[in-house]
Amino acid sequence: MDTLNEQTKLTSVKIIKDLYTQFKKVTLDEKITLQQFVNRTLNLYIVDEQFKKRIHEHTDLRIASGSCF
């Protein structure tokens, strides 16, 4: 029998503070959690070539040059 723990992977990622703060503000009325957002984004990245291309081309994160983000 599959349990939730067998179907999920606990991970830790570092995200840009300002982006996370903006995400929280934007999603207050949307009722979407970061976990839901990440899972849906991962799925779109896998199944949607246009989305994948947009992600690879998007570089405007407004953070210091040379960052790993």
C-alpha positions in Angstrom: 0.0 0.0 0.0 1.4 3.4 -1.0 1.4 5.9 1.8 2.0 9.6 1.4 5.6 9.2 2.7 6.3 6.7 0.0 4.9 9.0 -2.7 6.7 12.2 -1.6 10.3 13.3 -1.3 11.3 15.7 1.4 13.9 18.1 0.1 15.4 21.4 1.0 16.0 24.2 -1.4 17.2 27.8 -1.0 15.0 30.4 -2.5 15.4 34.1 -2.9 13.8 35.9 0.0 12.3 38.7 -2.0 10.8 36.3 -4.5 9.3 34.2 -1.7 7.8 37.3 0.0 6.3 38.4 -3.3 4.9 34.9 -3.9 3.3 34.9 -0.5 1.6 38.2 -1.2 0.4 37.3 -4.6 -0.9 33.9 -3.6 -2.9 35.0 -0.5 -6.1 35.2 -2.5 -5.2 32.4 -4.8 -5.2 29.7 -2.1 -2.1 28.0 -3.5 0.7 26.8 -1.3 4.4 26.7 -2.2 4.2 22.9 -2.2 1.3 22.9 -4.7 3.1 25.5 -6.8 6.4 23.5 -6.9 4.7 20.2 -7.7 2.6 21.8 -10.5 5.7 23.6 -11.9 7.7 20.4 -11.9 5.0 18.7 -13.8 4.7 21.4 -16.3 8.4 21.4 -16.8 8.3 17.7 -17.6 5.3 17.7 -19.9 5.2 21.1 -21.6 8.2 21.9 -23.9 7.1 25.6 -24.2 7.0 26.0 -20.5 10.4 24.3 -20.2 11.9 26.6 -22.8 10.5 29.7 -21.0 12.1 28.5 -17.7 15.4 28.0 -19.4 15.3 31.5 -21.0 14.1 33.3 -17.9 17.0 35.0 -16.3 15.5 38.2 -14.8 15.7 37.4 -11.1 17.1 40.7 -10.1 19.8 39.3 -7.9 23.6 39.9 -7.8 25.6 38.8 -10.8 27.4 35.5 -10.5 24.7 34.0 -8.4 23.9 30.3 -8.7 20.2 31.2 -9.1 
